Amino acid sequence: MTALTDIQKALNAIRRITQQEAEAVRLEALALMAGVIADEAKDIEKRREPKPQRSTAQKIKPPPIPSSNQRQPQQTTQTTQVDEPELPNLKPQQPVPSQ
């Protein structure tokens, strides 16, 4: 507890010195001490806050490759052929020689 004892002695010395000074000097000394106290409190709060955990990249598993014995049976699809109407032959034709 020597740290606390040293702080108490320092505060008593500040009090002795400031009691002999004008009000403005006393207020300035109090403002300096308040600033130090605020900085210390912020430092302590920062240490108490839980550190945000880094999000690690999630590994994506590749899709399973089906083995040959686990293969799904192939479904046979039947396609019906639609009969298209026959179009007349529109290609040029050679005239038939007359006899």
CYANA upper distance limits for C-alpha pairs under 8 A (distance plus 0.5 A):
  1 MET  CA      5 THR  CA      6.90
  2 THR  CA      6 ASP  CA      6.52
  3 ALA  CA      7 ILE  CA      6.71
  4 LEU  CA      8 GLN  CA      6.62
  5 THR  CA      9 LYS  CA      6.76
  6 ASP  CA     10 ALA  CA      6.72
  7 ILE  CA     11 LEU  CA      6.66
  8 GLN  CA     12 ASN  CA      6.69
  9 LYS  CA     13 ALA  CA      6.73
 10 ALA  CA     14 ILE  CA      6.71
 11 LEU  CA     15 ARG  CA      6.65
 12 ASN  CA     16 ARG  CA      6.75
 13 ALA  CA     17 ILE  CA      6.71
 14 ILE  CA     18 THR  CA      6.49
 15 ARG  CA     19 GLN  CA      6.48
 16 ARG  CA     20 GLN  CA      7.52
 17 ILE  CA     21 GLU  CA      7.48
 18 THR  CA     22 ALA  CA      8.18
 18 THR  CA     25 VAL  CA      7.51
 18 THR  CA     26 ARG  CA      5.79
 18 THR  CA     29 ALA  CA      8.03
 19 GLN  CA     26 ARG  CA      7.86
 21 GLU  CA     25 VAL  CA      6.61
 21 GLU  CA     26 ARG  CA      7.04
 22 ALA  CA     26 ARG  CA      6.91
 23 GLU  CA     27 LEU  CA      6.64
 24 ALA  CA     28 GLU  CA      6.66
 25 VAL  CA     29 ALA  CA      6.69
 26 ARG  CA     30 LEU  CA      6.78
 27 LEU  CA     31 ALA  CA      6.65
 28 GLU  CA     32 LEU  CA      6.77
 29 ALA  CA     33 MET  CA      6.80
 30 LEU  CA     34 ALA  CA      6.53
 31 ALA  CA     35 GLY  CA      6.67
 32 LEU  CA     36 VAL  CA      6.90
 33 MET  CA     37 ILE  CA      6.64
 34 ALA  CA     38 ALA  CA      6.59
 35 GLY  CA     39 ASP  CA      6.72
 36 VAL  CA     40 GLU  CA      6.70
 37 ILE  CA     41 ALA  CA      6.65
 38 ALA  CA     42 LYS  CA      6.73
 39 ASP  CA     43 ASP  CA      6.71
 40 GLU  CA     44 ILE  CA      6.76
 41 ALA  CA     45 GLU  CA      6.69
 42 LYS  CA     46 LYS  CA      6.66
 43 ASP  CA     47 ARG  CA      6.96
 44 ILE  CA     48 ARG  CA      6.83
 45 GLU  CA     49 GLU  CA      6.76
 66 PRO  CA     70 GLN  CA      6.55
 66 PRO  CA     71 ARG  CA      6.68
 67 SER  CA     71 ARG  CA      6.89
